[in-house]
Amino acid sequence: MIGRGEIDAAAESMGVHVAHVQRDYVFGWLLKSISEDAYLGRLLTLKGATCFRKIYLPESRYSDDLDFSSASVIDERAFAEALNRCCSTIEGVTAVHFNVERTSVGLHRTVVGRDEVVKEVYRARLFFSDFYGNDEELSIAVQMDVSTLDTPVLASKSLPIIHPYSDRGLCAASIQCLAVEELLAAKLKCLLQRRHVLDLFDMAYAHLWRNELGVDRSKIVSAFLRKTIFERSPGAAREILLAVPTDGLEEDWRDRLVCPADSRFDLRSASERLAGFVSEIFAGTETRDVETEAFFPAALRFPILRAGSERRLIRLNYDGTSRLVEPYALLFKKPENAPSREYFYAWNLQGGSSPPGWRSFLGHKVLGLELTDVEFEPRVEIQLYKAAEASRVSNFRRESGRNSAIRSAITKQPRPVRRLSSKPWPSFKASEFVLQCPYCQKKFKRTSRDSTLRPHKAPGGYVCGGRRGTFIT
């Protein structure tokens, strides 16, 4: 393994905790071992932010997990055994010690894809010992997410792994990964689904290196349109992407980005670079009048997404009537004898002539929208993170586990109306800070910026020795 001096130097240059450098080092060896494993090498395709850093842009931001796609299903036992084989191989070459008894693989969530295919996302966690010879309880976690039945829309590639450490010669290997155009298309889709400074950074940073990467802009558009509801309306997508909001993200931008100092730029520059990149990618597209009613515009879409992520009620002026609603989903569908368009699904608490219940709303009839300060407890899963996702599912749906049926929340008998509560749903609010243990990656809510961690257990129940965290919000 690399020595303490190399770890300290890398941590100082990047401005990160030494645990992040150790995890980044192990990422390189894990990718090599995965690519050479008989089972994992043919099963997994690397994607996500780590793919940017480890394959395409070595000075890009640091990511604390590994994301993969798999075109087939996963055998949990075979997958866990293969991961432990990789750990043993790495330990034999580098002397990095893995606690293979703690390796875990399990179903994380299910996602309904095109043609109502239920895709499963598995999460694996590996643990290795701190390089500094600290207490045995100070293990560092590695998280891996694998999306099954997830076939790339562009041809994947086998490319060399970037391992910027002194033993790079021993770690030389190539791994199957997404094309850079598909990575960028996925980031564009994410910008339509969530307020996340990391997505914004990835797009803005890639814009700086687009010529060196040899990016084919037409392939980005093609992949993006196939992944989203905008396949026939690229002009509408362009208009929404050009209006991605950055207000209120300054603190997140400062605290959440972990990257080399030379790669950092301010939030305003990121917004300008994103707009420039979007304009280049969608050059020549026009927004037709019919599209203005088919999709929720940016002025409505992004406040709805924010309300969902913060579990806040929305005050709607809908077709002249004031309503108070809980936000749940934005879904694009084609009803019988009606044009295809996007619908906003919500639980109507107050307003209108009907009793409280599920309602769907059209964007062009929303005359006003205001986020309230009232929080709510969701009665079903909030599915706004799927907004703009390409799907042939025709109803607002609820998922409840691997083996249960996928049920429609529109036809299902709703739960009784709950009283509005001042007690927040367990989530991280703007008034709170989120502290993360750099070793086990567990997150904690704080009301002050005190980075001290009390004794705690890592996910999985093991005692973690981490005693100082880093703020991520």
C-alpha positions, 0 to 999 in steps of 0.5 A, spaced: 500 500 500 502 507 499 505 510 505 503 515 510 507 521 506 503 520 500 497 519 503 498 526 507 500 529 501 494 527 496 490 529 502 493 536 503 493 537 495 485 536 494 483 539 501 480 532 503 480 527 509 485 522 509 480 517 509 478 519 502 484 518 499 485 511 502 478 510 499 480 513 492 486 509 492 482 502 494 477 504 488 483 503 483 485 496 486 477 494 486 476 496 479 482 492 477 480 486 480 473 487 478 475 487 471 479 481 472 474 477 475 471 472 471 464 473 474 464 481 475 468 483 469 463 480 464 457 483 469 459 490 471 459 496 467 462 502 471 458 509 471 457 515 475 462 520 478 467 515 479 467 513 472 469 521 470 475 521 475 477 514 474 477 513 467 476 520 463 478 526 468 483 524 473 483 531 476 475 531 477 471 531 484 472 525 488 466 521 489 465 516 495 462 510 492 462 506 486 456 505 481 455 500 476 450 498 471 448 490 469 444 488 463 442 482 467 440 480 474 444 479 480 446 472 484 447 475 491 451 470 494 455 469 487 456 477 487 458 477 495 463 471 494 466 475 488 467 481 491 471 477 497 475 474 492 477 481 489 479 483 496 483 477 497 487 479 491 488 486 493 490 484 500 495 479 497 498 485 492 498 491 496 497 488 504 491 493 504 487 488 510 479 487 508 474 485 513 471 480 509 466 478 514 463 484 514 462 484 506 454 485 505 450 485 499 443 486 499 437 489 495 437 497 496 431 499 492 426 497 486 425 502 480 420 501 475 423 502 468 420 502 460 415 497 459 414 496 467 420 492 468 422 492 475 429 493 476 433 492 482 438 496 485 443 492 489 448 495 495 454 492 497 459 495 502 466 493 503 470 494 509 478 495 510 483 497 515 485 504 516 492 505 513 495 508 519 495 502 523 490 505 528 485 502 532 481 496 529 475 499 530 477 504 525 475 501 518 473 505 512 467 503 508 466 502 501 459 503 498 457 500 491 451 500 488 449 496 482 443 497 477 440 491 474 437 490 467 440 497 466 442 496 459 446 502 456 443 506 450 450 507 447 455 502 446 460 501 452 467 501 452 473 498 455 478 503 457 484 504 462 483 505 469 487 512 472 490 510 478 494 516 480 499 513 486 506 511 486 504 503 484 500 505 478 504 500 474 502 494 478 494 497 478 494 497 470 488 495 467 482 496 463 475 496 465 468 496 461 465 503 462 459 507 459 461 512 454 463 519 456 457 522 452 452 517 456 455 519 462 453 526 460 446 525 458 445 522 465 447 528 468 443 532 464 437 528 466 439 528 473 439 536 473 431 535 471 430 531 477 434 534 483 437 540 486 444 537 487 451 541 486 455 535 484 451 534 478 452 541 476 459 541 477 460 535 473 457 538 467 461 544 468 467 541 469 466 536 463 465 543 459 472 545 460 475 539 457 469 537 452 474 538 446 480 534 449 475 528 451 473 528 444 465 529 446 460 527 440 455 532 442 450 529 437 451 522 441 449 526 448 443 529 445 441 522 442 442 518 449 439 524 453 432 524 449 432 516 449 433 516 457 427 522 458 420 524 456 423 529 451 425 524 445 420 528 441 421 535 444 428 537 445 427 544 445 422 544 451 428 540 454 433 545 452 429 551 455 428 547 462 435 546 462 437 553 461 433 555 467 436 550 472 436 554 479 442 555 483 439 560 488 441 557 495 446 553 493 452 557 495 453 553 502 452 546 499 457 548 493 462 550 498 462 544 503 460 538 499 465 539 493 471 535 494 476 536 488 483 538 487 484 546 488 486 547 481 479 544 479 475 548 483 471 554 480 465 558 483 458 557 483 456 563 478 462 560 473 458 553 474 452 556 472 454 560 466 458 553 463 452 549 464 448 554 460 454 554 455 454 547 454 446 546 454 446 551 448 452 547 444 449 541 445 442 543 443 444 548 438 439 548 432 433 545 436 426 550 437 421 550 442 414 549 439 408 552 441 404 545 443 410 544 448 409 549 452 403 546 455 405 539 454 411 540 460 411 543 466 416 549 465 422 550 470 418 556 474 414 550 476 418 544 476 424 546 480 419 549 486 415 542 486 422 538 486 424 542 492 418 541 495 418 534 495 425 533 497 424 537 503 417 534 504 414 541 504 406 543 502 405 547 496 400 552 495 397 552 488 392 557 485 390 552 480 385 554 475 383 560 479 382 555 485 387 555 491 389 548 494 394 546 499 397 539 496 402 534 498 407 533 492 408 526 490 410 525 482 411 528 475 409 523 470 408 524 463 403 520 459 398 519 454 391 519 456 385 516 452 383 521 447 388 526 449 395 529 447 401 526 451 403 531 457 406 531 464 401 531 470 403 533 477 400 528 482 399 530 489 394 529 495 389 535 495 389 537 503 384 543 502 381 547 496 376 545 491 369 542 491 371 535 492 374 531 499 381 530 500 384 525 496 389 524 490 389 529 484 393 530 478 394 537 475 396 540 468 402 545 468 398 550 464 392 551 469 397 552 474 396 560 475 401 560 481 405 556 486 408 557 493 412 553 497 410 553 504 414 552 511 409 546 513 412 539 513 408 533 512 409 526 513 409 522 506 403 517 505 406 513 500 413 514 496 415 521 494 417 519 486 419 526 484 426 523 483 423 520 477 421 526 474 423 526 466 424 519 466 423 515 460 417 510 462 411 507 459 408 506 466 401 509 465 399 511 472 402 514 478 405 508 482 407 505 489 413 500 490 413 496 496 418 491 496 422 486 492 416 481 491 410 485 492 406 487 486 407 494 484 400 498 486 397 504 483 396 509 488 391 512 484 386 506 484 388 504 491 384 506 497 388 512 500 390 512 508 386 517 512 388 524 512 394 526 517 394 532 521 399 537 519 405 536 524 410 540 526 415 534 527 419 534 521 419 527 516 426 524 518 430 528 512 435 533 512 432 540 512 436 547 510 436 549 517 440 543 519 447 541 517 449 534 515 455 531 518 458 525 515 463 520 518 469 519 513 470 512 515 463 508 515 460 514 511 454 514 516 450 521 516 448 525 522 444 531 523 447 537 527 444 544 529 451 547 529 457 546 526 461 542 531 464 536 527 465 532 533 462 525 533 460 521 539 461 513 539 457 510 534 455 504 530 457 503 522 451 501 517 451 494 519 451 494 526 459 494 527 462 499 532 466 505 528 472 508 531 471 515 527 471 521 532 471 527 527 466 528 521 466 532 515 460 537 513 457 535 507 451 540 507 
